[in-house]
Amino acid sequence: METDRRSPALGAILRILRVAALLYLFLFAIGLLGGAFKLFGKGFSEALITGTSNPVVGLMIGLLATSLIQSSSSTTSIVVGLVAAGALTVRGAVPIIMGANMGTTVTNTLVAMTSMGRRGEFTRAFAGATMHDMFNLMAILILFPLEQATHFLERSATWLSTHLIGAEGLEFHSPVKAITKPVVNLVKHWLSDGLALPNWAAGAIMAVLALALIFFALTGLTRTLKAVVLSRAEGSFTSWVSRGGLLAMLLGAGLTVSVQSSSITTSLLVPLIGAGIIPLEGAFAVTLGANVGTTVTALLASLAGNVAAVTVALVHFLFNVSGILIIYPIRRIRLIPVNLARRLAQATAQRRIWAIVYMVGVFFILPLFFVMLDRWLS
């Protein structure tokens, strides 16, 4: 009898440990993938951003640079340095920040592709990944021409920065990065220094290893979470997210501030959407909160810096908040990016090669074409 009583408790402990181990492996793999992207493209991205005065090309530069280094924070940091040095105006920085906001979402698409072998799960996961893209694209289509006509983001950010500069900045320390970054750095140093591999080779190995680990971790996580979470669908996290709205946005923003990465927050949602645990519309609100969360962190950190740092951080913050205020309040409008993502996912589920074409085409080939065309014409 005593053994029977212990068995359910032991099973629950083992499931918790399994989820914790797989979650750590997943977060480590995401960090490894980001490190691989940085090895591939950081220098190239810095050279790109010093580029052009054409706002459309600036938008594409932000998209391409962030897709290469998988960090809108890194792109923003480069932009801040150039604005502070006088090599780039705030007006020239605004389109780059808009593009950077979209470029960081390529990680979600990669995570969704790990479930390609399971059609129903892949359809849900790919829709969950690309609704972030659709929101950013819709926000750009509305706000980019409005900004070019009125410069309201630039003017608002410049005015606010003069009132905020000198305030005490805050520095956040991500617990996720604290436990994963040392291991990521160890792998990177072993490949680059220990084996003396060139950056492209070390980056390629890290990317392949990261994708394999993501696939393994997500396969295990999806099975375990289906068993654990679906039986407790009334749990607070699931019910908050399922309802959507302000609470779900605050959850996304708070989680992103805690882990210091919107990519981690949104990538964690993708397998939950794929498993059918979280509905698309509820996850959409969390995603929008994550978008704001990553800009709040940068803004608070920049307050003790110079005017350029605060202004660029404010542009990023105001762009995301403006997009939410325009798109989210009216249900018919906020369902546009969700429905577009759902239709794209259904189309790619029929011929899954289109998922790869979409990712490579939108995040790399299209912006690179515009950048190279601009360089050729100038």
Phi and psi in degrees as a GROMACS rama.xvg file:
@    title "Ramachandran Plot"
@    xaxis  label "Phi"
@    yaxis  label "Psi"
@TYPE xy
-62.8349  -39.7438  GLU-2
-64.1984  -39.7777  THR-3
-63.3615  -36.8706  ASP-4
-69.118  -33.8381  ARG-5
-76.81  -30.0346  ARG-6
-57.1608  -48.0534  SER-7
-61.5078  -39.5153  PRO-8
-65.5355  -42.8517  ALA-9
-64.0957  -40.4506  LEU-10
-61.975  -40.7622  GLY-11
-65.0973  -41.967  ALA-12
-63.4198  -42.7339  ILE-13
-64.3082  -38.5029  LEU-14
-65.4089  -41.0563  ARG-15
-62.8408  -44.7393  ILE-16
-63.5329  -38.4741  LEU-17
-64.2995  -45.6094  ARG-18
-62.0273  -44.1443  VAL-19
-61.5474  -44.1001  ALA-20
-65.7407  -44.344  ALA-21
-67.8312  -36.5696  LEU-22
-65.1184  -42.2384  LEU-23
-62.4458  -43.451  TYR-24
-61.2937  -41.0282  LEU-25
-64.1624  -47.0295  PHE-26
-65.1913  -38.3473  LEU-27
-62.9455  -42.0348  PHE-28
-64.2107  -40.0617  ALA-29
-62.5338  -42.6095  ILE-30
-63.389  -39.0538  GLY-31
-65.6443  -40.2855  LEU-32
-64.3662  -42.3183  LEU-33
-61.8083  -40.5743  GLY-34
-63.3153  -38.0298  GLY-35
-64.0956  -45.2125  ALA-36
-59.6058  -40.0932  PHE-37
-65.1061  -40.1153  LYS-38
-63.8454  -37.6992  LEU-39
-67.8271  -45.3045  PHE-40
-128.449  3.96651  GLY-41
-64.0852  -48.7205  LYS-42
-62.8976  -40.7682  GLY-43
-63.881  -40.5749  PHE-44
-64.1439  -41.597  SER-45
-61.3487  -42.1238  GLU-46
-65.8221  -37.7467  ALA-47
-60.6046  -46.4933  LEU-48
-68.2225  -23.0128  ILE-49
-74.1895  1.6467  THR-50
-60.2372  -79.1586  GLY-51
-135.833  161.315  THR-52
-99.9837  -4.74049  SER-53
-75.9385  121.323  ASN-54
-64.1041  -35.4761  PRO-55
-64.9872  -43.6849  VAL-56
-67.5029  -35.8978  VAL-57
-59.2156  -41.4659  GLY-58
-59.5809  -45.3366  LEU-59
-68.4012  -34.2944  MET-60
-64.1852  -43.6055  ILE-61
-60.8834  -41.7427  GLY-62
-64.1975  -48.7753  LEU-63
-68.4624  -45.7749  LEU-64
-60.0506  -43.7441  ALA-65
-73.8123  -33.774  THR-66
-62.2548  -34.9738  SER-67
-74.1174  -39.1889  LEU-68
-104.781  -4.7501  ILE-69
50.7512  46.207  GLN-70
-159.876  108.394  SER-71
-66.325  -27.7693  SER-72
-64.4932  -40.8371  SER-73
-66.1498  -42.7407  SER-74
-60.8679  -45.4001  THR-75
-60.1858  -40.1618  THR-76
-62.1249  -41.9652  SER-77
-63.3771  -44.2598  ILE-78
-61.8296  -43.3172  VAL-79
-58.0618  -45.7801  VAL-80
-60.6834  -41.6939  GLY-81
-69.0394  -39.1554  LEU-82
-66.554  -43.0288  VAL-83
-62.8521  -34.1118  ALA-84
-83.0529  -5.75627  ALA-85
82.5827  7.41699  GLY-86
-83.158  -12.6835  ALA-87
-146.648  135.589  LEU-88
-84.9306  161.732  THR-89
-60.5846  -38.7685  VAL-90
-60.324  -40.4159  ARG-91
-72.2859  -24.6926  GLY-92
-77.8062  -28.3016  ALA-93
-57.7019  -50.4662  VAL-94
-62.025  -35.0301  PRO-95
-63.7187  -41.2381  ILE-96
-64.471  -40.2324  ILE-97
-61.0465  -45.4642  MET-98
-64.6732  -38.3748  GLY-99
-62.0126  -34.7872  ALA-100
-61.269  -33.2902  ASN-101
-85.8677  -34.9841  MET-102
-62.3198  -28.0079  GLY-103
-72.4619  -10.5927  THR-104
-85.2383  -1.79148  THR-105
-63.1119  -27.9895  VAL-106
-59.6569  -41.2104  THR-107
-57.1366  -43.1677  ASN-108
-64.6897  -40.597  THR-109
-62.4068  -41.6429  LEU-110
-63.159  -42.3856  VAL-111
-61.4497  -34.2883  ALA-112
-68.4297  -15.8055  MET-113
-69.0308  -14.8712  THR-114
-104.394  21.4509  SER-115
-57.1618  -30.2286  MET-116
-74.0503  -12.5198  GLY-117
-117.9  100.803  ARG-118
-58.1707  -49.8361  ARG-119
-62.5777  -44.3801  GLY-120
-65.323  -41.2942  GLU-121
-63.4385  -41.2224  PHE-122
-59.3702  -46.7165  THR-123
-66.7067  -44.4176  ARG-124
-65.195  -41.3377  ALA-125
-68.0814  -37.3114  PHE-126
-63.3301  -41.875  ALA-127
-63.3843  -34.78  GLY-128
-74.1222  -43.2502  ALA-129
-85.9087  -12.0872  THR-130
-65.7651  -26.3322  MET-131
-64.7928  -44.4573  HIS-132
-60.6572  -44.4079  ASP-133
-65.2798  -37.9021  MET-134
-64.437  -48.1031  PHE-135
-61.6378  -40.8388  ASN-136
-63.9542  -43.4837  LEU-137
-64.5842  -41.933  MET-138
-63.3507  -40.0465  ALA-139
-65.7254  -44.0494  ILE-140
-61.2401  -31.191  LEU-141
-84.6286  -49.2992  ILE-142
-85.6615  -28.4113  LEU-143
-62.5068  -53.3208  PHE-144
-64.5561  -33.7258  PRO-145
-63.8463  -41.1138  LEU-146
-66.1626  -40.3869  GLU-147
-65.9795  -30.3281  GLN-148
-82.4372  -35.7136  ALA-149
-119.014  -23.3277  THR-150
58.0986  36.7485  HIS-151
-68.5073  -34.2875  PHE-152
-66.4901  -46.6992  LEU-153
-60.2225  -47.6433  GLU-154
-68.1224  -42.0158  ARG-155
-63.9467  -45.4587  SER-156
-64.7379  -40.5593  ALA-157
-64.9151  -43.1803  THR-158
-64.6538  -44.9461  TRP-159
-66.0058  -36.9854  LEU-160
-64.3806  -33.2211  SER-161
-68.1771  -22.7743  THR-162
-93.0112  -21.9468  HIS-163
-96.3042  -23.2192  LEU-164
-60.3823  136.791  ILE-165
98.1232  -13.7565  GLY-166
-67.0571  161.686  ALA-167
-76.6262  123.396  GLU-168
-78.1285  156.316  GLY-169
-120.687  141.463  LEU-170
-116.19  128.398  GLU-171
-104.622  143.938  PHE-172
-116.072  116.694  HIS-173
-76.3073  124.044  SER-174
-64.9966  -31.9896  PRO-175
-64.976  -48.2913  VAL-176
-64.5463  -33.1241  LYS-177
-62.8979  -33.8834  ALA-178
-95.9494  -17.7538  ILE-179
-106.226  -33.2481  THR-180
-60.7655  -41.4318  LYS-181
-58.2179  -39.0055  PRO-182
-71.7608  -39.4099  VAL-183
-60.787  -46.6043  VAL-184
-62.7913  -36.6178  ASN-185
-62.1126  -45.6771  LEU-186
-63.3153  -44.6983  VAL-187
-61.6281  -45.5493  LYS-188
-66.9206  -37.2781  HIS-189
-63.7984  -41.6005  TRP-190
-73.7541  -44.8856  LEU-191
-78.3387  -43.6316  SER-192
-97.8188  -47.7163  ASP-193
-63.9859  -47.8743  GLY-194
-95.3044  -3.14027  LEU-195
53.9607  40.2607  ALA-196
-82.4979  146.382  LEU-197
-65.8101  160.07  PRO-198
-55.3591  -40.7682  ASN-199
-65.1981  -37.8236  TRP-200
-71.7628  -43.8606  ALA-201
-61.7445  -42.2375  ALA-202
-62.9847  -41.1419  GLY-203
-63.9243  -44.5333  ALA-204
-62.9  -43.5809  ILE-205
-62.8376  -40.2381  MET-206
-65.5511  -44.9075  ALA-207
-63.793  -45.3298  VAL-208
-61.9353  -42.9612  LEU-209
-61.4866  -45.0427  ALA-210
-64.9615  -38.2528  LEU-211
-64.8674  -42.7392  ALA-212
-67.696  -38.229  LEU-213
-61.5726  -45.6217  ILE-214
-60.0466  -47.5552  PHE-215
-63.104  -47.218  PHE-216
-65.3569  -43.1779  ALA-217
-70.078  -34.7346  LEU-218
-60.9091  -46.988  THR-219
-67.4793  -42.5559  GLY-220
-62.42  -43.5051  LEU-221
-61.5227  -45.2249  THR-222
-62.8761  -46.1844  ARG-223
-67.724  -44.249  THR-224
-66.1181  -35.404  LEU-225
-58.4807  -44.1176  LYS-226
-69.3645  -40.2333  ALA-227
-84.434  -49.8026  VAL-228
-79.8276  -41.6399  VAL-229
-61.9048  -28.2818  LEU-230
-78.1845  -11.5791  SER-231
-127.766  48.0618  ARG-232
-62.8747  -15.7482  ALA-233
-85.3096  2.44189  GLU-234
-56.9708  153.406  GLY-235
-60.364  -43.4643  SER-236
-61.2033  -50.842  PHE-237
-63.1674  -41.1115  THR-238
-69.7307  -37.989  SER-239
-60.4466  -49.0727  TRP-240
-66.7058  -41.7911  VAL-241
-60.7511  -35.8682  SER-242
-73.2415  -24.0328  ARG-243
69.6931  -152.291  GLY-244
74.4442  -162.745  GLY-245
-62.822  -39.9821  LEU-246
-60.5488  -43.8643  LEU-247
-65.6627  -38.3756  ALA-248
-62.1866  -44.9991  MET-249
-62.798  -37.4671  LEU-250
-61.3856  -46.4084  LEU-251
-63.5183  -42.205  GLY-252
-66.2994  -44.9024  ALA-253
-63.6362  -42.9383  GLY-254
-64.1128  -39.6774  LEU-255
-68.0883  -40.9073  THR-256
-61.6299  -37.809  VAL-257
-68.3859  -44.0844  SER-258
-94.7197  -5.72088  VAL-259
64.0564  30.1371  GLN-260
-163.578  119.314  SER-261
-69.0113  -28.9056  SER-262
-61.4918  -40.3564  SER-263
-65.8163  -46.4216  ILE-264
-58.867  -51.1224  THR-265
-71.9713  -32.601  THR-266
-68.0916  -32.6739  SER-267
-68.2158  -28.8245  LEU-268
-70.5078  -34.6025  LEU-269
-55.9852  -50.6572  VAL-270
-65.4467  -30.7431  PRO-271
-67.8861  -38.3448  LEU-272
-67.1187  -45.4832  ILE-273
-58.8798  -37.4484  GLY-274
-77.9491  -6.26936  ALA-275
81.5504  13.6544  GLY-276
-79.6554  -36.7273  ILE-277
-121.384  132.17  ILE-278
-74.38  154.619  PRO-279
-57.5606  -46.3329  LEU-280
-64.7843  -38.5586  GLU-281
-66.3018  -42.9547  GLY-282
-64.9161  -29.3262  ALA-283
-59.9106  -42.4103  PHE-284
-64.7022  -39.9049  ALA-285
-62.76  -41.1922  VAL-286
-60.5514  -43.5856  THR-287
-65.537  -37.6079  LEU-288
-63.6964  -38.5967  GLY-289
-63.7835  -39.4201  ALA-290
-56.3748  -44.4414  ASN-291
-72.745  -38.9084  VAL-292
-57.7039  -41.1861  GLY-293
-68.7155  -27.4396  THR-294
-82.0306  -31.4819  THR-295
-64.347  -42.6807  VAL-296
-58.9313  -48.3303  THR-297
-64.336  -38.1269  ALA-298
-65.4343  -47.6585  LEU-299
-63.8265  -37.1541  LEU-300
-68.4806  -28.0854  ALA-301
-85.8172  -11.328  SER-302
-60.9606  -29.8439  LEU-303
-85.2601  -0.225862  ALA-304
-91.7062  -153.121  GLY-305
-90.8611  175.169  ASN-306
-60.2678  -38.8567  VAL-307
-60.6173  -44.064  ALA-308
-62.4599  -44.7887  ALA-309
-67.6676  -41.6088  VAL-310
-62.7916  -46.3392  THR-311
-65.032  -41.8807  VAL-312
-62.6897  -38.3738  ALA-313
-67.8433  -37.7345  LEU-314
-58.1505  -46.0561  VAL-315
-61.7031  -45.8728  HIS-316
-63.3642  -48.5818  PHE-317
-66.2184  -34.5706  LEU-318
-60.9771  -47.3577  PHE-319
-68.0805  -42.8364  ASN-320
-65.083  -41.8384  VAL-321
-61.9788  -43.0334  SER-322
-59.9711  -43.4405  GLY-323
-64.8186  -44.7029  ILE-324
-63.7208  -31.6311  LEU-325
-80.7548  -42.1941  ILE-326
-93.5315  -39.1076  ILE-327
-79.6145  -39.6995  TYR-328
-57.9301  -37.7157  PRO-329
-95.6787  119.752  ILE-330
-58.0206  -40.8506  ARG-331
-60.7521  -35.738  ARG-332
-76.8694  -43.5203  ILE-333
-68.6371  -19.8348  ARG-334
-79.2183  -11.9597  LEU-335
-59.7536  -54.5904  ILE-336
-63.7918  -34.6358  PRO-337
-65.5831  -45.8641  VAL-338
-68.3026  -37.3958  ASN-339
-61.3252  -43.5455  LEU-340
-64.3252  -39.5322  ALA-341
-63.9137  -42.6538  ARG-342
-66.6916  -40.5466  ARG-343
-62.1489  -41.5052  LEU-344
-64.8715  -40.12  ALA-345
-64.9829  -37.8341  GLN-346
-67.8278  -42.3091  ALA-347
-71.8681  -26.4645  THR-348
-67.0557  -28.8342  ALA-349
-69.634  -44.2684  GLN-350
-134.553  97.4522  ARG-351
-68.9071  -13.8335  ARG-352
-62.5365  -25.7687  ILE-353
-67.3892  -22.3455  TRP-354
-65.288  -41.794  ALA-355
-69.7643  -41.7103  ILE-356
-59.446  -43.2329  VAL-357
-60.3375  -50.5553  TYR-358
-63.6689  -50.3533  MET-359
-67.2883  -41.4884  VAL-360
-66.7489  -49.7561  GLY-361
-71.4542  -43.8921  VAL-362
-89.3104  -21.0955  PHE-363
-125.99  -56.9716  PHE-364
-67.2055  -49.2021  ILE-365
-59.3198  -53.13  LEU-366
-65.183  -35.6395  PRO-367
-64.2408  -37.7961  LEU-368
-59.3296  -48.174  PHE-369
-62.9038  -41.6795  PHE-370
-65.9405  -45.6708  VAL-371
-66.1735  -37.8055  MET-372
-62.2185  -42.5593  LEU-373
-62.6871  -43.3052  ASP-374
-64.0524  -38.3152  ARG-375
-69.1945  -39.1051  TRP-376
-78.0715  -22.6551  LEU-377
